[in-house]
Amino acid sequence: MRPYLRRLDDAWFIWWDYSDKYWYISAILGNKTPPVWSKSGPFAGTYFPTLPATGNATVTAGEH
């Protein structure tokens, strides 16, 4: 099972891929088919788009 975070409405997931050591943001958990955003390192930070996604996504650590 890969580590992941999700929005309360399940609209987007942030998940870790062990094979390439990147975090991904996608609408479907575990799906790298664009549009997705990705980054290496800790989950918080700036994610970069894979076309047709546009713009950078910023994730911050928080509490709920």
C-alpha positions, -999 to +999 in steps of 0.1 A: +000+000+000+014+034-010+012+064+014-015+089+003-035+119+015-069+128+002-093+157+004-124+151+025-145+152-007-122+127-024-118+151-053-080+148-054-054+125-040-017+131-031+002+098-032+037+084-032+051+062-060+079+040-048+090+031-083+101+067-092+102+082-057+078+111-066+046+124-050+017+128-073-016+148-073-043+131-093-081+127-094-077+089-092-055+073-065-025+057-082-032+069-117-003+088-134-023+095-166-024+133-171-036+157-159-013+151-128+011+172-108+043+158-093+073+165-071+101+147-053+110+151-016+086+157+012+049+159+003+046+196+012+058+221-015+053+230-051+040+203-075+046+208-113+021+200-140+021+173-166+002+185-197-027+190-201-026+201-164-016+238-161-001+259-133+018+248-102+000+233-072+012+242-037+006+218-008+012+228+028+012+206+059-017+213+082-040+198+108-077+189+107 
